[in-house]
Amino acid sequence: MAVSRLRLYDVLNSRLPQAIGESPTSTAAVAAAINPAQERLITCPEAGDTGWYGGYAEMTFNVTQNSPNITVPRGVARIIKVNPCNWPMRIQNQFYEYLDFGSGNWPKLTCDGSDSNRCRQGPYMALERNTVCTFTDLTVPNQRLRIYPTSSADKNLRVLVGCHDVNNQKVSGLDGTVLVQGAFAVLDTPFVDLYYPNTTVPIELTSIDSIQKDVTLGPVSFYQVDITTGAQVLLLTMEPSETIAAYARYRLNSIPDGCCWNPAQDGNGQVQVNAMVKLDLVPATTPTDYLLIQSLEALLAECQAGRFADMDSVTAKTEAQERHKKAVGLLNGQLNHYEGRQTPAVRLSPWGWDRLSRQSIGSLR
């Protein structure tokens, strides 16, 4: 990560607001220029696979053989590389399981071979899954949804949950005169259950398809509650500024039940998995919010590029391209400054895992 993290506060106290025609005291206006500039820079083709300096991080996840899934949190675009038990695995996108003459979807529901565990787990690789709205899947049947706000100041704010009920019907209702897909819950302390629209009848859920909420002062937690026993399981906690729940998920095939190098994990069914992740933009709204792009000069050039891009003239488009080119050059320079240009992470194994000296070839025997 970056040696020092850039904040919106640092931008407000720089020459950037004046350079783009905004007041340093206008936090909202400066943020409205900074956030699109960050998005353009992190998604531009020049950013490459891992992104700019400060745009990637190492994370640790706990997985088990029974639930070998990783759901990345908010602020993570995707996993770059995953490393269970110091044995890095390849990551395949969703099209891998639909290749012609491929092996199809994993895990397999049936197995005709002698190694049933291998057939169930699949090849040693990570497979991309659909975007999900909860970190833990809902278990059915007999479950309702309970929502806990952590701040009493969030009372009367709302949450919209898209879901299917026990009849496998999509729940929908009216928000005033507007038809919406889902059911609203008005936050209250200590908690509120999810009801059918305009009733006091709790919804027995078979799936949760989407979650939206207002900007809140504190985090909001979502629990499934067993209708019979009252047992609660945490499904998701949304950050105060988070308004839409959407997270990338991966399935890790053929992970071990423990790591032999870590006695605390050996055979207990849980494995700590290290991963390098590419960070995603979380819009800055307050002065204390951190920025994803760590070069102030690059942000200035890209904000100017955005202003020129909105002008309807040939010279303005050329100026926009030049400013963007300058921003990319500054970010490349920053990346080289902190990471170096002559020390790329490269491993070449033309003969598999064995060294050439072990291949009994000529004088290398």
N, C-alpha and C positions, 0 to 999 in steps of 0.2 A: 504493500500500500504506500501511498504518498507519505513523504517525510512530514509534511504539515498539510492539514486538510483545509481546503478553501471553503469559506462560508459566504452566505448571501451578505452578511454583515461586512465582510472584506470588500465585496463588490460595491456596496453602497458607499463605502469610504474611500473608493478609488476614483480615478478620472473617468471610469466607464459611464456612469449616469450622464455626465455632462457631454461626453462624446457622442451619445446617442440621443441627446436632446431631452433628457429626463432629469428630474430633481432628485438629489440624493436622499431626500426625505420621503420620496414616493416609493415605498417598498413594493406595493402592488404593481406599479408600472415597470419598475426595474425587473421584478420577478417575471413579468409577462414577456420581457425581452430575453431574459437569461434562459428560461426553461426551454423555449423552442430552439435556441442556439445550442443548448446542450444536446437536445434530441437529434438535431441535424448532425452534430459532430460524432455522436456515439453510433449512429446508424449509417454514416457515409461509407462508401466503398473503401476509402483510404484507411479506415479504422482497423481493417484486418480481422483475424479470427478472435484474438484475445482482447482487442480494444486498446485504448490509450492508457498511459500510466495512471494508476489509481482506479482503474475500471475493472479490476479483477481481485479476487480474494480467495483465501482458503477457508473452508468450512468443514465441520464434522457432523455426521448424522449417525443415529443409532438405527439399525435394521435387524430383522430376524429372518430366518428361513421361511417362517409361516407368513410373514408380511414383508417381503423384500422390496419395499417401495421407498423412494425418496421423494418428498414433496418440498420443493424449495420455497423459502419465504418471500415475502414482498421485497422488492429491490434486487431480485436475482432474475436475470433474463434466461439463463440456461446453465447447465453444467458443461464445462469445457472438458474435464477429465475426472474420472472417479477412480479411487484407489482402495479397494478392500484388502486389508491384511497385507499391505505393501506389495500387492499384485495388481497393477493397473489394468483396467478392462476397457475394451473398445465401447464407444457409444454409437448406437445405430438409431436413425430416425424411424418414423412410423412406416415408411414405405418398405423398410427392410423385410417386414413380415408379409409383404404382398408381392415379392419378387417372383417372376416366372421361374418355375422349377426350384423355388426355395422351399424352406421347411414350414412355412405358414406361421400361424400365431402361436406365441408362447404365453403361458404354460399350456402344455397339452392336457386335455381332459382325460384321455385314455392312453395306454401304453401297451404296445405289442412286443417290445423287446424285453430282454432279461434284466436290464438295469432300470427299474421303475423310477428310482429317485432321479437319475439323469434325465429321463424322459419328462419328468414333472418339472424339473428345474430349467432345462434347456441349456444352450451353449453359454459359455462364460462371457457375458457381455451385458451392457446396460441398454435397455430399450426405451425409447421415448413413448410416453403415454399422452392421453388427452389432457388439456388444461382442466384443473379441478378447482372447486370453490371451498373445500375444507381440507385440513391437514390429515384428519382421520376420517375414514369412510363411515357413513351411517350404517348401523346394523339393524336389520329388520327381522321380525315384525315387532309390534307393540312399542313404538318409539314416538315420542313427541319432542318438540324443540323448545328449549328454555334459554332465554337471553338475559345475561347479567351485565348491566352497565357498572363501571367502577366509580363513576362520579355522579353525585346527586344533581349536579348542574346539567346533566344530559337528559334529565326528565323531560318527557314530551317530544324529544327527537324521535325519528322513525327509522325502522329497518324494513327493507323489502326482501322477502324470501321467495324465490321461485321453487316450486316443489310439486311432487305428485303425492296424492293421498292414498289411503288403504285400498281404494277402488281403482288405483292406478290411473286416476284422472288428474290432469293438470289443474292446479288451483288457480283461479282468476277471480277478479272482482273489480269494483268501481272505486276509483280515487276521485271523489267528486263526481264529475260526469265523464271521466276518462277511464277506459278499460285498460287494466294492467294485468300482466301475467305474474301471478304470485299473490302473497298475502302480506299486508303491512302489520308490523308490531310497533306500538308506541312505547318507548322505553320508560321504565319505572323502576324504582328500587324496592326491594332488593333484586327482583327479577320480573320478567314477564314471559308468559307462554305464547306460542304462536297459535292463533285462532283462525277459523274460517272467516272470510271478510264479513263484517257487520254482524257477527255473532259472538257468543261466549263459548263456542264449542271448540275444544283443542283439536288440531289436525293430527291424525295418526299418519306418519310419514312412511313412504316407501322409497323416496329419493329426494335429495336436495340438489337442485339444478343451478341455482345462482343466488348470490347474496349481495345486496347493496345496503349502504347505510349513510346517514348524514355525517358530516364532519362533527366529531364529538370532542369533549375536553379530556376524556379518559378512554382507555381501551374498552372494547366490548367483547365479551366471551359468549360463545354459543355451545350449548351442551345438549346431547340427546338424553332423554329421560325415559326410563322404562316405565310404561303405564302401570304395570303390575307391581313391581318391586320398588320403584322410585329411584333405582340406581342411576347415577349420572356419569356420562363420559364426555370429556372435553373434545369437541370437534374442531374448533377454530377460535382464535383470538385476533381481532382486527385492531390495528393501530388507530389512534385518534384521527389522523388526517386521511386514513384509508377509506375510500368510498365504495370500491368494488373488489370483491374477493375473487382472485384468479391467480392460480399458481401452477407452475410446470411440475409434472410428475414423471418419474423414471422407475422402471422395474429392473432390479439387479438379479440376473439369472445365475444360478449355481454358486451363490455365496456360501462359505463354510459356516458351521455352527459356532465357530470361535476362531481366534487367532492364536496359533501355538506360541508366538512370541510374547503374548500378553496373557499370563495365567488368569487374570481377572475376567477375561472374555472367553477362555478356552472351554468350550462345551456347554456354556450357559444359554446358548440359543441367540445371544445378541452380539452383534459385531459393530464396532465403531468404524465408520467409513469416512475417509478423508476425500475431499473433492475440491478441485479448483473451479470456481464459478465466475461467470461474466456478470457484472453488476448491471442493473437496469436503472433507468431514470426514475427517481422519486422527486416530483416537482418541489422546488423550494418556495415557501410562502412566507416564512418569518426570518428575521435577520440571523437567528441562531441555526438555521437549517444548513446542513453541509451540501456541497455541490459535488457532482460526479466528475466533471471536467476540472482538472487541478491547475490549469494555466490561465491566469487572469488575462494575459495579453491575447491568448487564443480566443477567449470568450469575447473580448472587446472586438477583435476582428470579425468574429462570426455574427455578433449582434449588428455590426455595421453592414455585413453582407445581407442580413435579413432585411434591414431597412432599404437597401438598394434593390433587393429582389422584389419589393412591393411597389417600386416605382415603374411607371409605364414608359420606358424609353430604352433605346438600344444601348446607350452609354451606361445607364444604370445597371443593366444586366451584366455588362462587362465588368463594371466595378464590383458587383456582387461576387462574380467568379474569382476576381483577384483577391478580395478580402477572404473568401473561403480558402483559397489556395494558401494565403498567408497563415490562416489559423491552423491548417493541417501541417504546414511546415513547422510552426511553433510546437505543436504537439509531438511531432516526430523528434524534434530537438530535445524536448523534455524527456521523452521516452529513452532516447540515447543517453541523456545525461545521467539518469538514475539506473538504467538497466545495462547500458553499454551496448556497443555494436558488434563486438568481437566475441561475445560469450553467449551465443544462442543455445537453447536447450535442445540438443540433437543427439539421437542415438541411432546408429546404423548397425543392423544385424543381418548381413546378407546370408549368413549360414545358420539362421535361427538363433537359439540361445547359446550355442557353443561357439567358443573362439576358434579362429582359424587354426591355432596350434593344436586343437583337439580333433581336427578333421583328417589327420594323417595325410596331408597333401604335400608332396615334395619335401623340401628341406624344413617344413614347419612341423614335422613329426616330433 
